[in-house]
Amino acid sequence: MTPPSGPFDPSRADEPELLDLLDNASHSESPLMLLDMASSMLASIDAPETDDTDPTEIPPIRELAANMLEATPVETEPLVRIWAQMLDDELFGRRVARMLPTPNSKRLPEWIRRAEEIKPFRAAALVSPVKIEETILLEISTAGRSVTLAVAVDRSGSPYLEDAYLSDGPLSAVVEFSRTELELPVDVVALSLADAGARLREALEMSTHMFPPIETESWPGTRPMLEWMLRKLPNSGTGYEIRMWEPEEIDELVEDFRASPFAAGLTEDEISHAHLLFEFQCNYGNNDPLRWSGTFVERVMRDLYPRKVMSPEDDLLLMPTALAAIVLYANDRSGVDPVFTENALAAIEDNREEYTARVRGDDPGGESTADLFARLLTGVDDDDDSMFSSDFDDESADESFLGDQASYVAEIFIGSGAEAVGGIDALQSLTDEPLPTEDLDTTGVADDVVDRLTSLVPEIRRVAVEVFEEPELATAALRLLVEIGRGDAAIFRRRIADRTLLAALFWIVGKNNNLFSGQWGAEGELTIGELQCHLGVSTSPKPTAEKLLLAAGHELHYAEVVLGDPRYLISRRRQRIIENRDAYWDDLPEDWEY
């Protein structure tokens, strides 16, 4: 149910269209219509507070509710009663209670009069056999009929919420519909309310980091409804368990695949792609290398492989043949329904032409990263002859053009330097004093993980010296390790191998200091692959690094790490930032703001 179009304001609280909708929703046999309307209106009206919000003002939804009750109390009472429960605001609830009349059993349905009893009742998940997606079902009980909140979760990489909507009736009705009406089969998994809550919180949190923000016909309209139910769910459950695949396990899969009839017709060059394909499924897909879907095949061919794998063109063009054999092998071994295998094979053929174009660099509209950056810095497009037209024959035009470019370059270098250290003030006061050698300061870290963190210290110092040849990097890594422990100690209670943690930790501090050869303006020759080799890790450190960053309160910006704090920067990196600051500061435009 979508509220009437246009912004809501108190002066429109008595307009007939809205009152008719409320009347129909309040007298419907099912609670769905009123709950859906209350949630979608709340989502559209109650915008999040910003730094400019005046705390003395009444928030819009509270003001609207009060005006509704004053103008049309009979018609709007049901909606406001639901809002009083849905909002996590005790003061608002008390205010509404004072304004509302005593519930009239003949006038209001019982479930509305007893709105405080609305709560989650049971939960289950409809999981795709190839584990790429699932729908968590949360049955919501009322004093009348039940409704079910269905939350769609994408499980590729870190699970995130991609939609949520209300369905009429109990959970069992939705499950029966899925078994009889859906085109593709699903597995029904019973969930405790605690585990459902843990999964939903994890998926909702991850969805807040998606860009652009997720929007569907029902989301974020159902977000207030979901958050209301989450407050009523236990906090003791277990969320998604992401398995960390060890290199030896992937090696075993590759050897089993090599020995299978599915690889009989492949060359060694084609089989050589198997290890990386299995890794991609483990780290960026459903975390299960033996279950392949058309959705993930498409992502591999249109994004992951052409973007991440640096290899000769002829070698890359062998990958789709290997992928088709792996899909047949993996899905046969795991026993998934043949329809998923057929979909995955069809996806390979559908995307083969585009994959080939991307590999060969003749993808329409494509542009290499180096070309793009050069164009941004110079303002020159290689295909644009206007640079050499008569417009630039004038000396003053040349000076103007060069001045504009100098200002633009200055904005890039000063802006990136400020971002790296946490702002303009920090950039202006930045020094290049070496980071001191420090012991691990576990103040504020949960006692049960201190021993594990302490055990990592010798290896952290060794890697910093022997692998990076930067002793200061050990200090940066130890500081970040402690911040992760303070932010979310649970990550160190999981069964993640120490070498996997170390690879992720140095992936973060190495990228933050521009120490890997693949980064723009890199100040080191070490590759991420060489780091993995030194630590005995064959899987990409990125998935684990993302979890560590989130635990410490940071986010990954398009595969680049910016911690925004000089405490994590070695002196060599700070010295380069200072050089850029001094070189470009005077070229900044007078009206430039960071």
C-alpha positions as CSV (number, residue, x, y, z in Angstrom):
1,M,0.0,0.0,0.0
2,T,1.5,3.3,-1.1
3,P,0.4,6.5,0.6
4,P,-1.1,9.3,-1.6
5,S,1.4,11.0,-3.8
6,G,3.0,14.2,-2.7
7,P,4.4,15.3,0.7
8,F,2.2,14.9,3.7
9,D,1.5,17.9,5.9
10,P,-0.9,18.6,8.8
11,S,-3.1,20.8,6.6
12,R,-4.0,17.8,4.5
13,A,-4.7,15.4,7.4
14,D,-8.4,15.5,6.7
15,E,-8.4,15.1,2.9
16,P,-11.0,12.6,1.7
17,E,-8.6,10.3,-0.2
18,L,-6.4,9.6,2.8
19,L,-9.3,9.2,5.1
20,D,-11.0,6.7,2.8
21,L,-7.8,4.7,2.6
22,L,-7.6,4.6,6.4
23,D,-11.2,3.6,6.8
24,N,-10.8,0.7,4.3
25,A,-7.5,-0.4,6.0
26,S,-9.0,-0.2,9.5
27,H,-12.1,-2.3,8.6
28,S,-10.3,-4.9,6.4
29,E,-10.4,-8.4,7.7
30,S,-6.6,-8.5,7.4
31,P,-4.1,-6.3,9.3
32,L,-1.9,-6.2,6.2
33,M,-3.4,-3.0,4.6
34,L,-3.1,-0.8,7.7
35,L,0.3,-2.2,8.7
36,D,1.6,-1.6,5.2
37,M,0.2,1.8,5.0
38,A,1.5,2.8,8.4
39,S,5.0,1.6,7.5
40,S,5.2,3.2,4.1
41,M,3.8,6.6,5.3
42,L,6.3,6.5,8.2
43,A,9.2,5.8,5.8
44,S,8.2,8.7,3.5
45,I,7.6,11.2,6.3
46,D,10.0,10.5,9.1
47,A,13.3,11.4,7.3
48,P,16.5,10.8,9.2
49,E,17.9,13.6,11.2
50,T,20.8,15.6,9.9
51,D,23.4,17.9,11.5
52,D,21.1,20.8,10.6
53,T,18.1,19.4,12.5
54,D,16.9,21.6,15.3
55,P,16.4,19.4,18.3
56,T,13.8,21.7,19.7
57,E,11.5,21.1,16.7
58,I,8.9,18.4,16.8
59,P,9.9,15.7,14.3
60,P,7.5,15.7,11.3
61,I,5.8,12.3,12.0
62,R,5.0,13.3,15.6
63,E,3.6,16.6,14.5
64,L,1.5,15.0,11.8
65,A,0.1,12.4,14.2
66,A,-0.9,15.1,16.7
67,N,-2.6,17.2,14.0
68,M,-4.4,14.2,12.6
69,L,-5.9,13.4,16.0
70,E,-7.0,16.9,16.5
71,A,-8.6,17.3,13.1
72,T,-10.1,13.9,12.5
73,P,-9.7,11.7,15.6
74,V,-12.1,9.0,14.7
75,E,-10.7,8.3,11.2
76,T,-7.0,8.6,12.1
77,E,-7.0,6.9,15.5
78,P,-6.2,3.4,14.0
79,L,-3.1,4.7,12.1
80,V,-1.8,6.6,15.1
81,R,-2.2,3.6,17.4
82,I,0.0,1.6,15.1
83,W,2.6,4.4,14.8
84,A,2.7,4.6,18.6
85,Q,3.9,1.0,18.6
86,M,6.0,1.1,15.4
87,L,8.1,4.1,16.5
88,D,10.8,3.5,19.0
89,D,9.8,6.6,21.0
90,E,8.5,6.2,24.5
91,L,7.7,9.9,24.9
92,F,5.7,9.9,21.6
93,G,3.8,6.8,22.9
94,R,2.9,8.5,26.1
95,R,1.8,11.6,24.3
96,V,-0.5,9.6,21.9
97,A,-2.0,7.7,24.9
98,R,-3.0,10.9,26.5
99,M,-4.7,12.1,23.3
100,L,-6.4,8.9,22.3
101,P,-9.9,8.0,23.7
102,T,-10.4,4.8,25.5
103,P,-10.7,2.1,22.8
104,N,-14.3,1.3,21.8
105,S,-14.7,-2.4,21.1
106,K,-17.5,-1.8,18.7
107,R,-15.7,0.8,16.7
108,L,-12.1,-0.6,16.4
109,P,-11.1,-4.1,15.5
110,E,-9.6,-6.0,18.4
111,W,-6.2,-6.3,16.8
112,I,-5.9,-2.5,16.6
113,R,-7.0,-2.0,20.2
114,R,-4.4,-4.5,21.3
115,A,-1.6,-3.2,19.0
116,E,1.0,-3.6,21.7
117,E,0.6,-7.4,21.3
118,I,1.8,-7.4,17.7
119,K,5.0,-9.5,17.6
120,P,7.0,-12.0,15.6
121,F,5.6,-15.5,16.0
122,R,7.7,-17.9,13.9
123,A,10.3,-17.8,11.1
124,A,11.7,-19.7,8.2
125,A,13.8,-19.2,5.2
126,L,13.2,-20.1,1.5
127,V,16.7,-20.8,0.3
128,S,17.7,-21.3,-3.4
129,P,19.4,-24.7,-3.8
130,V,22.4,-22.8,-5.3
131,K,22.5,-20.6,-2.2
132,I,22.7,-17.3,-4.2
133,E,19.6,-15.9,-2.6
134,E,17.0,-16.6,0.1
135,T,13.8,-15.1,1.5
136,I,13.5,-14.9,5.2
137,L,9.8,-15.2,6.3
138,L,8.7,-13.7,9.6
139,E,5.2,-14.5,10.6
140,I,3.7,-11.6,12.7
141,S,0.9,-12.4,15.1
142,T,-1.8,-10.0,16.0
143,A,-5.0,-10.3,18.0
144,G,-6.6,-10.9,14.7
145,R,-5.2,-12.6,11.6
146,S,-1.5,-13.1,11.0
147,V,0.6,-11.5,8.3
148,T,4.1,-12.5,7.0
149,L,7.0,-10.2,6.4
150,A,9.1,-11.5,3.5
151,V,12.7,-10.2,3.3
152,A,14.7,-11.1,0.2
153,V,18.4,-11.4,0.8
154,D,21.2,-11.6,-1.8
155,R,23.8,-14.0,-0.5
156,S,26.6,-13.2,-3.0
157,G,29.6,-12.1,-1.0
158,S,28.3,-10.4,2.2
159,P,24.5,-11.1,2.4
160,Y,22.5,-7.9,2.0
161,L,18.8,-7.1,2.0
162,E,17.4,-6.4,-1.5
163,D,13.7,-6.2,-0.8
164,A,11.0,-6.6,1.9
165,Y,7.3,-6.8,1.6
166,L,4.2,-7.9,3.6
167,S,2.1,-10.9,2.6
168,D,-1.4,-11.7,3.9
169,G,-1.8,-14.8,6.0
170,P,0.5,-17.1,8.1
171,L,4.0,-18.3,7.2
172,S,2.7,-21.7,6.2
173,A,0.6,-20.2,3.4
174,V,3.6,-18.5,1.9
175,V,5.7,-21.7,2.2
176,E,2.9,-23.7,0.4
177,F,2.7,-21.1,-2.3
178,S,6.5,-21.3,-2.9
179,R,6.3,-25.1,-3.2
180,T,3.5,-25.1,-5.7
181,E,3.7,-21.8,-7.7
182,L,7.4,-20.8,-8.0
183,E,9.1,-21.7,-11.3
184,L,12.4,-22.7,-9.5
185,P,12.5,-25.1,-6.5
186,V,13.5,-23.7,-3.1
187,D,14.6,-25.4,0.2
188,V,12.5,-24.5,3.3
189,V,14.7,-24.1,6.3
190,A,13.1,-23.6,9.8
191,L,14.7,-20.7,11.7
192,S,14.5,-19.9,15.4
193,L,13.4,-16.3,16.0
194,A,16.8,-15.5,17.4
195,D,18.6,-16.8,14.3
196,A,16.1,-15.0,12.0
197,G,16.8,-11.8,13.9
198,A,20.6,-12.2,13.6
199,R,20.3,-12.8,9.8
200,L,17.9,-9.9,9.3
201,R,20.1,-7.5,11.3
202,E,23.2,-8.5,9.3
203,A,21.5,-8.2,5.9
204,L,19.9,-4.9,6.9
205,E,23.2,-3.4,8.1
206,M,25.0,-4.5,4.9
207,S,22.2,-3.0,2.7
208,T,22.9,0.4,4.2
209,H,26.3,0.4,2.6
210,M,25.0,-0.3,-0.9
211,F,25.3,2.5,-3.5
212,P,23.0,3.5,-5.1
213,P,20.6,2.9,-2.1
214,I,18.2,0.0,-2.6
215,E,14.8,1.0,-3.8
216,T,11.9,-1.2,-4.9
217,E,8.2,-0.9,-5.0
218,S,8.0,-1.9,-1.3
219,W,11.4,-0.9,0.0
220,P,12.3,1.3,2.0
221,G,8.5,1.6,2.7
222,T,8.6,-1.6,4.8
223,R,11.7,-0.6,6.7
224,P,9.8,0.8,9.8
225,M,7.9,-2.4,9.9
226,L,11.1,-4.5,9.8
227,E,12.8,-2.4,12.4
228,W,9.8,-2.7,14.7
229,M,9.9,-6.4,14.5
230,L,13.7,-6.6,15.0
231,R,13.3,-4.7,18.3
232,K,11.1,-7.6,19.4
233,L,13.4,-10.4,18.3
234,P,16.0,-11.9,20.6
235,N,19.6,-10.8,20.2
236,S,21.1,-14.2,21.0
237,G,20.9,-15.8,17.5
238,T,23.5,-16.9,15.0
239,G,23.7,-15.0,11.7
240,Y,25.2,-16.0,8.4
241,E,28.3,-18.3,8.9
242,I,30.8,-17.5,6.2
243,R,33.2,-20.4,5.7
244,M,36.8,-19.4,5.1
245,W,38.1,-21.8,2.5
246,E,41.8,-22.7,2.9
247,P,44.1,-23.0,-0.2
248,E,44.5,-26.8,0.4
249,E,40.7,-27.3,0.2
250,I,40.5,-25.5,-3.1
251,D,43.5,-27.5,-4.4
252,E,41.7,-30.7,-3.6
253,L,38.6,-29.5,-5.5
254,V,40.7,-28.6,-8.5
255,E,42.4,-32.1,-8.5
256,D,39.0,-33.8,-8.1
257,F,37.7,-31.7,-11.0
258,R,40.7,-32.6,-13.1
259,A,40.2,-36.3,-12.6
260,S,36.4,-36.1,-13.4
261,P,34.9,-36.9,-16.7
262,F,33.7,-33.3,-17.0
263,A,37.4,-32.1,-17.5
264,A,38.3,-34.9,-19.9
265,G,38.1,-32.7,-23.0
266,L,39.9,-29.7,-21.5
267,T,43.5,-28.7,-22.0
268,E,45.8,-27.9,-19.1
269,D,45.6,-24.2,-20.0
270,E,41.8,-24.4,-19.7
271,I,42.0,-26.4,-16.4
272,S,44.3,-23.7,-15.0
273,H,41.3,-21.4,-14.6
274,A,39.6,-23.8,-12.2
275,H,41.4,-22.6,-9.0
276,L,40.5,-19.0,-9.5
277,L,36.9,-19.8,-10.5
278,F,36.4,-21.8,-7.4
279,E,37.9,-19.0,-5.3
280,F,35.6,-16.4,-6.9
281,Q,32.6,-18.5,-5.9
282,C,33.9,-18.9,-2.4
283,N,34.7,-15.2,-1.9
284,Y,32.3,-13.2,-4.1
285,G,29.5,-15.7,-4.7
286,N,27.5,-18.0,-2.4
287,N,30.5,-19.3,-0.4
288,D,30.0,-22.8,-1.9
289,P,32.1,-23.7,-4.9
290,L,29.9,-26.7,-5.7
291,R,26.7,-24.8,-6.4
292,W,26.6,-22.5,-9.5
293,S,23.8,-20.3,-10.7
294,G,23.1,-18.3,-13.8
295,T,23.2,-15.1,-11.8
296,F,26.7,-15.6,-10.5
297,V,28.0,-16.9,-13.9
298,E,26.8,-13.6,-15.4
299,R,28.7,-11.6,-12.7
300,V,31.9,-13.6,-13.3
301,M,31.8,-13.0,-17.0
302,R,30.6,-9.4,-17.1
303,D,32.6,-8.1,-14.1
304,L,34.8,-10.2,-11.9
305,Y,37.0,-12.0,-14.4
306,P,37.7,-9.3,-17.0
307,R,38.2,-6.7,-14.2
308,K,40.3,-8.7,-11.7
309,V,42.3,-11.2,-13.7
310,M,45.5,-9.9,-15.3
311,S,46.5,-12.5,-17.9
312,P,47.2,-12.6,-21.7
313,E,44.2,-12.2,-23.9
314,D,44.4,-15.7,-25.4
315,D,44.5,-17.2,-21.9
316,L,41.5,-15.2,-20.7
317,L,39.4,-16.3,-23.7
318,L,39.8,-20.0,-22.6
319,M,37.9,-19.3,-19.3
320,P,34.2,-19.7,-20.5
321,T,35.0,-23.3,-21.7
322,A,36.5,-24.1,-18.3
323,L,33.6,-22.4,-16.5
324,A,31.0,-24.6,-18.4
325,A,32.8,-27.8,-17.4
326,I,33.1,-26.6,-13.8
327,V,29.3,-25.8,-13.6
328,L,28.5,-29.3,-14.9
329,Y,31.0,-30.9,-12.4
330,A,30.0,-28.8,-9.4
331,N,26.3,-29.0,-9.7
332,D,26.4,-32.7,-10.5
333,R,28.5,-33.4,-7.4
334,S,26.3,-31.3,-5.1
335,G,23.1,-32.8,-6.6
336,V,21.2,-29.6,-7.3
337,D,18.2,-29.6,-9.6
338,P,19.3,-29.8,-13.3
339,V,17.3,-26.6,-14.0
340,F,20.0,-24.5,-12.2
341,T,22.7,-26.1,-14.3
342,E,20.8,-25.4,-17.5
343,N,20.3,-21.8,-16.4
344,A,24.1,-21.4,-15.7
345,L,25.1,-22.9,-19.0
346,A,22.7,-20.7,-20.8
347,A,24.1,-17.7,-19.0
348,I,27.6,-18.6,-20.2
349,E,26.5,-18.6,-23.8
350,D,24.4,-15.4,-23.4
351,N,27.4,-13.5,-22.0
352,R,30.2,-15.1,-24.1
353,E,30.2,-12.3,-26.7
354,E,30.3,-9.5,-24.2
355,Y,33.0,-11.3,-22.2
356,T,35.1,-11.6,-25.3
357,A,34.6,-7.9,-26.1
358,R,35.7,-6.9,-22.6
359,V,38.8,-9.1,-22.8
360,R,39.8,-7.7,-26.2
361,G,39.2,-4.2,-25.1
362,D,36.7,-3.5,-27.8
363,D,33.7,-3.2,-25.5
364,P,31.6,-0.3,-26.8
365,G,32.1,2.8,-24.6
366,G,34.9,1.1,-22.6
367,E,37.9,3.1,-21.3
368,S,40.9,1.9,-19.4
369,T,41.6,3.3,-15.9
370,A,44.9,4.9,-17.0
371,D,43.2,6.6,-19.9
372,L,40.4,7.9,-17.7
373,F,42.7,9.3,-15.1
374,A,44.9,11.0,-17.7
375,R,41.8,12.6,-19.3
376,L,40.6,13.9,-15.9
377,L,44.0,15.4,-15.1
378,T,44.6,17.1,-18.4
379,G,41.1,17.7,-19.6
380,V,42.2,16.3,-22.9
381,D,40.2,13.7,-24.8
382,D,42.3,11.9,-27.4
383,D,39.3,11.9,-29.8
384,D,38.6,15.6,-29.4
385,D,40.5,17.9,-31.8
386,S,39.2,21.0,-30.1
387,M,42.4,21.4,-28.2
388,F,44.2,22.2,-31.4
389,S,41.6,24.6,-32.8
390,S,42.0,28.3,-33.3
391,D,40.4,28.9,-30.0
392,F,43.7,28.2,-28.4
393,D,45.9,30.2,-30.7
394,D,45.4,33.2,-28.4
395,E,48.1,33.5,-25.7
396,S,45.5,34.6,-23.0
397,A,43.4,31.5,-23.9
398,D,46.4,29.3,-23.3
399,E,47.1,30.9,-20.0
400,S,43.5,30.6,-18.9
401,F,43.4,26.9,-19.9
402,L,46.6,26.1,-18.2
403,G,45.5,27.9,-15.1
404,D,42.2,26.0,-15.0
405,Q,44.1,22.7,-15.3
406,A,46.6,23.6,-12.6
407,S,43.6,24.4,-10.3
408,Y,42.0,21.1,-11.1
409,V,45.1,19.1,-10.5
410,A,45.6,21.0,-7.2
411,E,42.1,20.1,-6.1
412,I,42.7,16.4,-6.8
413,F,46.0,16.2,-4.9
414,I,45.0,18.4,-2.0
415,G,41.6,16.7,-1.7
416,S,43.0,13.2,-1.7
417,G,45.7,14.2,0.8
418,A,43.0,15.7,3.1
419,E,40.9,12.5,2.8
420,A,43.9,10.3,3.6
421,V,44.7,12.2,6.9
422,G,41.2,13.2,8.1
423,G,40.6,16.7,6.9
424,I,42.2,20.0,5.8
425,D,43.3,20.9,9.4
426,A,45.1,17.6,9.7
427,L,46.7,18.0,6.3
428,Q,48.1,21.4,7.2
429,S,49.6,20.2,10.5
430,L,50.9,16.9,9.1
431,T,54.5,15.9,9.9
432,D,56.6,13.0,8.6
433,E,57.9,11.8,12.0
434,P,58.3,8.0,11.8
435,L,55.7,5.9,13.6
436,P,57.2,4.6,16.9
437,T,57.6,1.0,17.8
438,E,54.7,0.1,20.0
439,D,53.4,-2.8,22.0
440,L,49.8,-4.0,21.6
441,D,47.5,-1.8,23.7
442,T,44.4,-4.0,24.4
443,T,42.6,-1.5,26.6
444,G,38.9,-1.8,25.8
445,V,39.2,-5.2,24.1
446,A,37.2,-8.1,25.3
447,D,39.2,-10.3,27.6
448,D,38.5,-13.6,25.8
449,V,40.1,-12.4,22.5
450,V,43.2,-10.7,24.0
451,D,45.3,-13.8,23.8
452,R,44.5,-14.3,20.2
453,L,45.4,-10.8,19.3
454,T,48.6,-11.0,21.3
455,S,49.6,-14.2,19.5
456,L,49.5,-12.3,16.2
457,V,52.1,-9.7,17.2
458,P,55.3,-11.6,16.3
459,E,54.0,-12.4,12.8
460,I,52.8,-8.9,12.3
461,R,56.3,-7.5,13.1
462,R,57.9,-10.2,10.8
463,V,55.7,-9.5,7.8
464,A,56.2,-5.7,8.1
465,V,60.0,-6.1,8.1
466,E,60.6,-9.1,5.8
467,V,57.7,-8.7,3.3
468,F,57.2,-4.9,3.1
469,E,60.6,-3.8,4.4
470,E,58.7,-1.2,6.4
471,P,59.0,-1.7,10.2
472,E,56.6,1.2,10.8
473,L,53.9,-0.8,9.1
474,A,53.8,-3.1,12.1
475,T,52.7,-0.1,14.3
476,A,49.9,0.8,11.9
477,A,48.8,-2.8,11.7
478,L,48.8,-3.2,15.5
479,R,46.8,0.0,16.0
480,L,44.2,-1.2,13.5
481,L,44.1,-4.6,15.0
482,V,43.2,-3.1,18.4
483,E,40.5,-0.9,16.8
484,I,38.9,-3.9,15.2
485,G,38.9,-5.7,18.5
486,R,37.3,-2.8,20.3
487,G,34.7,-2.4,17.5
488,D,33.6,-6.0,17.2
489,A,35.5,-8.7,19.2
490,A,33.2,-11.4,17.7
491,I,35.2,-11.4,14.5
492,F,38.2,-12.9,16.4
493,R,36.0,-15.6,18.0
494,R,35.2,-17.0,14.5
495,R,37.1,-19.9,13.0
496,I,39.2,-17.8,10.7
497,A,42.8,-18.9,10.2
498,D,45.5,-16.6,11.5
499,R,47.1,-16.3,8.1
500,T,43.8,-15.3,6.6
501,L,43.4,-12.6,9.2
502,L,47.0,-11.4,8.7
503,A,46.6,-11.3,4.9
504,A,43.4,-9.2,5.3
505,L,45.1,-6.9,7.9
506,F,48.1,-6.2,5.7
507,W,45.8,-5.8,2.7
508,I,44.2,-2.9,4.5
509,V,47.3,-1.2,5.9
510,G,49.2,-1.8,2.7
511,K,46.5,-0.3,0.5
512,N,46.1,2.6,2.9
513,N,49.8,3.4,2.5
514,N,49.9,2.9,-1.3
515,L,52.3,0.0,-1.0
516,F,50.9,-2.4,-3.6
517,S,52.2,-2.1,-7.2
518,G,48.7,-2.1,-8.7
519,Q,47.6,1.1,-7.0
520,W,47.7,4.6,-8.6
521,G,50.9,6.3,-7.5
522,A,52.1,3.1,-5.8
523,E,55.2,3.5,-3.6
524,G,56.0,-0.2,-3.6
525,E,56.5,-3.1,-6.0
526,L,54.9,-5.8,-3.9
527,T,51.8,-7.3,-5.4
528,I,48.8,-8.7,-3.4
529,G,49.5,-12.1,-4.9
530,E,53.0,-12.0,-3.5
531,L,51.6,-11.1,-0.1
532,Q,49.3,-14.0,-0.3
533,C,52.3,-16.2,-1.3
534,H,54.3,-15.1,1.7
535,L,51.5,-15.9,4.1
536,G,50.4,-19.2,2.4
537,V,47.0,-17.8,1.4
538,S,45.5,-18.4,-2.0
539,T,42.1,-16.8,-1.5
540,S,41.7,-13.1,-2.0
541,P,42.1,-11.1,1.3
542,K,39.4,-8.7,0.3
543,P,36.2,-10.4,1.7
544,T,37.8,-10.8,5.2
545,A,39.3,-7.3,4.9
546,E,35.8,-5.9,4.3
547,K,34.6,-7.5,7.6
548,L,37.6,-6.1,9.5
549,L,37.0,-2.6,8.1
550,L,33.4,-2.7,9.1
551,A,34.3,-3.9,12.6
552,A,36.6,-0.9,13.0
553,G,34.0,1.5,11.7
554,H,35.4,2.0,8.1
555,E,34.1,1.2,4.7
556,L,35.7,0.0,1.5
557,H,35.6,2.6,-1.3
558,Y,35.6,0.8,-4.7
559,A,38.3,-1.6,-3.6
560,E,40.5,1.2,-2.2
561,V,41.2,1.8,1.5
562,V,41.2,5.2,3.0
563,L,41.3,5.1,6.8
564,G,41.5,8.9,7.1
565,D,43.9,9.0,10.1
566,P,47.7,9.7,10.1
567,R,48.1,7.2,12.9
568,Y,47.9,4.5,10.3
569,L,50.3,6.1,7.8
570,I,54.0,5.4,7.7
571,S,56.4,8.3,7.4
572,R,57.2,7.7,3.7
573,R,53.5,7.9,2.8
574,R,53.0,11.1,4.9
575,Q,56.1,12.6,3.3
576,R,54.6,12.2,-0.2
577,I,51.4,13.7,1.0
578,I,53.3,16.7,2.5
579,E,55.2,17.1,-0.8
580,N,52.0,17.3,-2.8
581,R,50.5,19.7,-0.2
582,D,53.4,22.1,-0.5
583,A,53.5,21.8,-4.3
584,Y,49.9,22.3,-5.1
585,W,48.5,24.4,-2.3
586,D,49.0,27.8,-4.0
587,D,47.2,26.6,-7.1
588,L,43.9,26.0,-5.3
589,P,41.0,28.2,-6.5
590,E,40.2,30.9,-4.0
591,D,36.7,29.6,-3.5
592,W,37.7,26.0,-3.1
593,E,36.2,24.1,-0.2
594,Y,37.0,20.5,0.9
